[in-house]
Amino acid sequence: MPFFICPFPAEFAVGVEDDRRDLVTRAEHAGVKVLDLSLYSLAIEILRERDILDQILEVEQSTEKSELKELLQGVLDPHAHLIPKIGAAIETNPHDVIFLSGVGEVYPYIRSHNVLNNLQSTAKDAPTVLFFPGSYTHELATGASLDLFGRLHDDKYYRAFNILNYEV
């Protein structure tokens, strides 16, 4: 099933969020069912369900950033926690396409390439579009590159198409 990246300059995030919501509404008016998921909202749900959100908020100011990052990466591990949550949403909500947003809001606790790699076994019946605040390029010499916020080079991810370069 095709995975698509919809890259955009990070400074346009608020406008892209409005445009994404408008696109969901227009698609649904056209009869296309969109499963619209925010990685940030899913992360908060997971923390609440595991009854640790309040604890994390309590210790956030007094905990070293590296320790907090390690804690959240474990609690929000894509394979163990996030993908099952997305899988449950996929199972219970009829859809023709999946939109994933909130990539910038969950960095560095959740990395987009980890989500995409783990999502392959779960999101296989409908196209998935990841709204990505940064750039996604394919070059023969260097391969594929996800650059979050246009600055942070992520591991190479080869299985997605840049939706801005995709023709129907």
N, C-alpha and C positions, 0 to 999 in steps of 0.2 A: 504494500500500500504506500502511496507516495507521501512523503513528508516534505513540507515546504517551510522555508524561512522567509518571513516578511521583515527584512531589515529596515531600520529607519534611524535617522540621527537622534541621539539621546535627547538633545535639546528640544525635540518636537514631541516628546512623550505624551504630554497632556493633550495635544491636538490629535495624535494618533489614537489615544484612548477614546476620545470622542468619535473619531472616524470609525474605529473598530465597533463601537456600540451601534453607530448608525448603520454600518454594514450588516451587523447581525439583524437589526430590525428590518432593513430592506430585503435581506435574504429570506427571512421568515415570511415577509409579505409576498414574496415570489414563490413560496412553497418549499424553500430549502430549510431544513431543520439544522440549526447550529447548536452544538454543545460548546458553550462559551465558558472556559475554565481559567481562573486566575491562580497561578502558582502561589501567590501571596495569600489569597483567601484559603486555598487548600492547606497551606502551611499553618495558618492560624487555627483552622479546624482541627488539624492533627494535634497541635499543642493543647487545644481545649479538650479534645477527646481523651488524650493521655493524661489530662488533669495536671499539666505542668506549666501552662502559660503564665499563671500568676507567680509561680516560683521563679520562672525565668525573668519576668519583669522585676521581681524583688531583688534579684542578685545581679542584674545587668550592670548597674553602675559600679558595683564593688568587685566585679570579676574582670580578670584580664581579657582583652579582646580575643586573644588566641584561644583561651579556655572556653569562652562563650561560643566562638566559631566551632570548635571541636564538639562541644555539647550539642549545638543545633544541627551540625552535619550528621551526627549520630541519630538524633531524634527524628530528623527529617530525611533520613537516607532514602534516596529515590527507589531503590530496589525493594527495601523492606517496608516502607511506609507510604511514600508518595504515589508510586505506580499502582499499588493496590487501591488507593483512594480514587485515583483517576479511573481505574478499571471498574470500580463500583459505579461511578458516575456514567461511564460508557454503557454498562449493563442496564441501568435503570432509566436512562434518558434516550428515547429514540432520536437519532440524528443522522444527517447526511455528511456533515463535516465537523471537525473538532478545531476550535480556536484555543490556543494557549497563550496567555499573556502573563504579566507580572514577573518577567525574567529579571529585570533590574532591581525590583523590590526584594527579591530573595537572595541576591548575590551578597556575600560569597558562600552562604550556607547551602544553597542548591545551585548546581552548575547546569547550564542548559544542555551541554553535550551529554551529561550523565542522564538527564531526563530523556532526551531523544534516544540514547542507546538502550535504556531500559524500557522505553515505551513501545519499541518495535514488536514485542510479543503480545502487547495488550491492545494497542490501537491499530488493528489490521483490517478493519472492515470499512473504514471511511478515511478520506484524506485528512491530514493534520497540518494545521498552519501555526507555526510558532512566531509570535510577534516579538522581534528581537531588537532592542535598543543598541544598535551598533552596525557593524558591517558583516556581510557573509559573502565571501568571494571564492571562486574556483579558478585556479591558475595552473597551467600545465607544469610549470617549474616548481611551484611550492605546494600544490594540492589545494584542498579546501581550508578555509580559515574563518572562524567565528571570532570577531573582535568586539567584545562587549564595551559599550560606551565609546567605541572607536579607539580605545586605548589598551584594553586588557585582552591580550591574545590568549585564546582558549585552545584546548586540544583540537586536533583536526577532526572534522566530522564530514564524512563523505556521502552519506545516504540521503541527504535532503537537497531539494532544488531551491534556488533563489526564486521566489515567486515573481519578483520584478522582472526576471529574465525569461519567464515561462510563457509559452504561447499555447493556447488551447487548440 
